[in-house]
């Protein structure tokens, strides 16, 4: 157990009364997520490896009962939890957030303009990255040239579903992208509908964590695409994903259900 593990355990269990702690640790030369209880030694904690702990949390919460779970949260993780809470998928009262400030290198990699958690417990805040240079370049193109760029990028897709599986706000039980109506079972690359539908579905919930881009084996600049859609949402509706107070301005889900209540929120 290193000093970081001790500090995280102290914050989670002693200061904030959590029952369990979800964090990244190094064991036998490998780094991965672990869930521990008080006084348990998980090994040496690591915060330099980006990993979607929120995705893991949403998978294990149904089995946690009334346990209070602490997890290490970057700013994007905080925003993802806010989107999940608005839709009744997580209960704020059962989550303890330990704020992690991203390093300068991580901020640059994600081209992040909102990189400091509401409370910093670990690390030192870094300056935000003012812009995504590729997004700026694309925005200056004609509609035709921009469409041609994305068509070339989507041609690289091998339909691995890494962008959906690892996304913290892709939470539907039945993914429409797995239906033959939208994405034929055979054939690579999938049609452009695959990416356009996903873009629409995440338009009001993407928190720009960058997991889709990191997960993509074809190096498609998916984070840039998400940032451009988020910019449109801001311009059109003055809405930013991760806003805890405001619900989605969009009127329907992909199931054509009205967003009238939390039951139909998607």
C-alpha positions as CSV (number, residue, x, y, z in Angstrom):
1,X,0.0,0.0,0.0
2,X,1.5,3.3,-1.1
3,X,0.9,6.8,0.3
4,X,-1.7,7.5,-2.3
5,X,-3.7,4.4,-1.3
6,X,-3.6,5.4,2.3
7,X,-4.8,8.9,1.5
8,X,-7.6,7.7,-0.7
9,X,-8.7,5.2,2.0
10,X,-8.6,7.9,4.7
11,X,-10.7,10.3,2.6
12,X,-13.2,7.6,1.6
13,X,-13.7,5.8,4.9
14,X,-12.6,8.1,7.7
15,X,-13.6,11.5,6.4
16,X,-16.7,10.7,4.2
17,X,-18.1,7.5,5.7
18,X,-18.0,5.3,2.6
19,X,-18.5,1.6,2.9
20,X,-16.5,0.7,-0.3
21,X,-13.9,2.4,-2.4
22,X,-13.4,2.0,-6.2
23,X,-10.0,2.9,-7.5
24,X,-7.2,2.0,-9.8
25,X,-4.2,0.0,-8.4
26,X,-1.1,-1.7,-9.6
27,X,-0.6,-5.4,-8.9
28,X,2.1,-7.7,-10.4
29,X,3.0,-5.0,-13.0
30,X,-0.6,-4.6,-14.2
31,X,-3.0,-1.7,-13.5
32,X,-6.7,-2.2,-13.1
33,X,-9.8,-1.3,-11.0
34,X,-10.5,-2.8,-7.6
35,X,-13.3,-2.4,-5.1
36,X,-12.2,-2.5,-1.5
37,X,-13.7,-2.2,2.0
38,X,-12.2,-0.4,5.0
39,X,-8.8,-1.7,6.3
40,X,-8.3,-3.7,3.1
41,X,-5.0,-3.4,1.3
42,X,-5.6,-3.3,-2.5
43,X,-2.0,-2.6,-3.5
44,X,-0.5,0.6,-4.9
45,X,-3.0,3.1,-6.1
46,X,-2.5,4.8,-9.5
47,X,-4.2,7.9,-10.9
48,X,-2.1,8.4,-14.0
49,X,-3.9,5.8,-16.0
50,X,-7.2,7.1,-17.5
51,X,-9.9,4.5,-16.8
52,X,-13.7,4.8,-16.8
53,X,-14.5,4.0,-13.2
54,X,-18.0,5.4,-13.7
55,X,-18.8,2.7,-16.2
56,X,-17.7,0.0,-13.7
57,X,-19.7,1.7,-11.0
58,X,-23.0,1.6,-12.9
59,X,-22.4,-2.1,-13.6
60,X,-21.9,-3.0,-10.0
61,X,-24.3,-0.7,-8.2
62,X,-27.3,-3.0,-8.6
63,X,-25.4,-5.6,-6.5
64,X,-24.3,-3.1,-3.8
65,X,-27.5,-2.9,-1.9
66,X,-27.4,0.2,0.4
67,X,-23.6,0.4,0.5
68,X,-22.1,3.9,0.1
69,X,-19.4,3.7,-2.7
70,X,-16.6,6.2,-3.0
71,X,-14.7,6.6,-6.3
72,X,-11.9,8.7,-7.7
73,X,-13.5,11.3,-9.9
74,X,-12.1,13.6,-12.6
75,X,-14.2,16.5,-13.7
76,X,-15.7,14.5,-16.6
77,X,-16.6,11.7,-14.2
78,X,-18.5,14.2,-12.0
79,X,-20.4,15.3,-15.1
80,X,-21.2,11.8,-16.1
81,X,-22.5,11.0,-12.6
82,X,-24.7,14.1,-12.9
83,X,-26.2,12.9,-16.2
84,X,-26.8,9.4,-14.7
85,X,-28.4,10.9,-11.5
86,X,-30.8,13.0,-13.6
87,X,-32.0,9.8,-15.2
88,X,-32.3,7.9,-12.0
89,X,-29.5,5.5,-12.8
90,X,-27.4,6.4,-9.8
91,X,-28.4,7.9,-6.4
92,X,-26.3,10.9,-5.4
93,X,-26.7,9.9,-1.7
94,X,-25.0,6.6,-2.3
95,X,-21.9,8.0,-4.1
96,X,-18.9,9.6,-2.5
97,X,-16.7,11.6,-5.0
98,X,-13.0,12.0,-4.4
99,X,-11.9,14.8,-6.7
100,X,-8.9,14.1,-8.9
101,X,-7.2,17.0,-10.8
102,X,-6.0,15.9,-14.2
103,X,-2.4,16.4,-15.1
104,X,-1.3,18.9,-17.8
105,X,-0.6,16.1,-20.1
106,X,-4.0,14.5,-19.6
107,X,-5.7,17.9,-20.2
108,X,-3.8,18.4,-23.4
109,X,-4.7,14.8,-24.6
110,X,-8.4,15.4,-24.1
111,X,-8.2,19.0,-25.3
112,X,-10.3,19.7,-22.1
113,X,-11.7,23.1,-21.4
114,X,-13.4,22.1,-18.1
115,X,-10.8,20.0,-16.3
116,X,-11.0,20.9,-12.6
117,X,-13.4,18.9,-10.3
118,X,-15.7,20.9,-7.9
119,X,-13.5,19.7,-5.0
120,X,-9.9,18.8,-5.6
121,X,-8.7,16.1,-3.1
122,X,-5.8,14.6,-5.2
123,X,-3.4,16.4,-7.5
124,X,-3.0,20.0,-8.5
125,X,-5.4,21.8,-10.9
126,X,-4.1,22.4,-14.4
127,X,-4.9,25.1,-16.9
128,X,-7.7,24.2,-19.3
129,X,-7.0,23.6,-23.0
130,X,-8.7,26.5,-24.9
131,X,-9.6,24.6,-28.1
132,X,-9.5,21.4,-30.1
133,X,-7.4,22.4,-33.1
134,X,-9.0,19.8,-35.4
135,X,-12.5,21.0,-34.4
136,X,-11.5,24.6,-35.2
137,X,-10.0,23.5,-38.6
138,X,-13.2,21.5,-39.5
139,X,-15.5,24.4,-38.5
140,X,-13.7,26.6,-41.0
141,X,-14.4,24.1,-43.9
142,X,-17.3,24.1,-46.2
143,X,-20.2,21.7,-45.3
144,X,-19.2,19.5,-48.3
145,X,-15.5,19.3,-47.3
146,X,-16.4,18.6,-43.6
147,X,-18.8,15.8,-44.7
148,X,-16.1,14.3,-46.9
149,X,-13.6,14.3,-44.0
150,X,-16.0,12.4,-41.7
151,X,-16.9,10.0,-44.4
152,X,-13.2,9.1,-44.8
153,X,-12.9,8.7,-41.0
154,X,-16.0,6.5,-40.7
155,X,-14.7,4.3,-43.5
156,X,-12.0,3.1,-41.0
157,X,-14.5,1.8,-38.5
158,X,-14.5,-1.9,-37.9
159,X,-17.7,-1.9,-35.8
160,X,-15.9,-3.1,-32.6
161,X,-18.3,-1.2,-30.3
162,X,-15.4,0.0,-28.2
163,X,-16.8,3.6,-28.3
164,X,-20.2,2.4,-26.9
165,X,-19.0,-0.2,-24.4
166,X,-16.5,2.1,-22.7
167,X,-18.7,5.3,-22.7
168,X,-19.9,6.2,-19.2
169,X,-23.1,7.7,-20.5
170,X,-24.1,4.9,-22.9
171,X,-26.4,3.2,-20.5
172,X,-29.3,1.8,-22.6
173,X,-30.1,-1.9,-21.9
174,X,-30.8,-2.5,-25.6
175,X,-28.5,-0.6,-27.9
176,X,-30.2,0.4,-31.2
177,X,-26.8,0.3,-32.9
178,X,-26.9,-3.5,-32.5
179,X,-30.2,-3.8,-34.5
180,X,-30.0,-4.8,-38.1
181,X,-32.3,-1.9,-39.0
182,X,-29.5,0.6,-38.3
183,X,-26.4,-1.5,-38.5
184,X,-26.4,-4.6,-40.7
185,X,-25.0,-7.7,-39.1
186,X,-22.6,-8.3,-41.9
187,X,-20.2,-5.9,-43.5
188,X,-17.4,-3.6,-42.4
189,X,-17.4,-0.7,-42.2
190,X,-20.9,0.0,-41.0
191,X,-23.0,2.6,-42.8
192,X,-22.7,6.2,-41.7
193,X,-25.9,5.8,-39.8
194,X,-24.0,4.0,-37.1
195,X,-22.0,7.1,-36.2
196,X,-24.8,9.6,-36.9
197,X,-27.2,7.8,-34.7
198,X,-24.7,7.6,-31.9
199,X,-23.9,11.3,-32.3
200,X,-27.6,12.1,-31.9
201,X,-28.1,9.8,-28.9
202,X,-25.1,11.4,-27.1
203,X,-25.9,15.0,-28.1
204,X,-27.4,15.9,-24.7
205,X,-25.2,13.8,-22.5
206,X,-21.6,13.5,-23.7
207,X,-19.1,14.7,-21.0
208,X,-16.0,14.7,-23.3
209,X,-14.1,12.1,-21.2
210,X,-12.3,11.0,-24.4
211,X,-12.9,7.3,-23.7
212,X,-14.5,6.7,-27.1
213,X,-11.4,8.1,-28.9
214,X,-9.0,6.2,-26.6
215,X,-10.9,3.0,-27.2
216,X,-11.0,3.3,-31.0
217,X,-8.4,1.0,-32.7
218,X,-8.9,2.9,-35.9
219,X,-7.9,6.2,-34.5
220,X,-11.1,8.0,-35.6
221,X,-11.1,11.4,-33.9
222,X,-14.4,10.7,-32.1
223,X,-13.7,13.2,-29.3
224,X,-13.4,16.0,-31.8
225,X,-16.8,14.9,-33.2
226,X,-18.3,14.9,-29.8
227,X,-16.9,18.4,-29.0
228,X,-18.4,19.8,-32.2
229,X,-21.8,18.4,-31.4
230,X,-21.5,19.7,-27.8
231,X,-20.7,23.1,-29.2
232,X,-23.8,23.0,-31.3
233,X,-25.9,22.1,-28.3
234,X,-24.5,25.1,-26.5
235,X,-25.1,27.4,-29.3
236,X,-28.6,26.1,-30.1
237,X,-30.0,25.4,-26.6
238,X,-27.5,27.0,-24.2
239,X,-27.2,23.5,-22.8
240,X,-24.1,21.8,-21.5
241,X,-23.9,18.1,-20.6
242,X,-23.2,17.5,-16.9
243,X,-25.4,20.4,-15.8
244,X,-27.0,19.0,-12.7
245,X,-29.9,21.3,-12.6
246,X,-31.2,21.3,-16.2
247,X,-32.8,18.4,-18.0
248,X,-32.2,17.6,-21.7
249,X,-33.7,20.2,-24.2
250,X,-34.2,17.3,-26.7
251,X,-37.8,16.2,-27.1
252,X,-37.5,12.5,-27.9
253,X,-35.4,9.5,-27.4
254,X,-34.3,7.0,-30.2
255,X,-37.4,5.0,-29.2
256,X,-39.7,8.0,-30.1
257,X,-40.7,8.3,-26.5
258,X,-41.3,11.8,-25.2
259,X,-38.9,13.0,-22.4
260,X,-41.8,13.7,-20.1
261,X,-40.6,12.0,-17.0
262,X,-37.6,10.1,-15.5
263,X,-39.1,6.7,-16.7
264,X,-38.7,7.7,-20.3
265,X,-35.5,9.6,-19.9
266,X,-32.8,8.1,-22.2
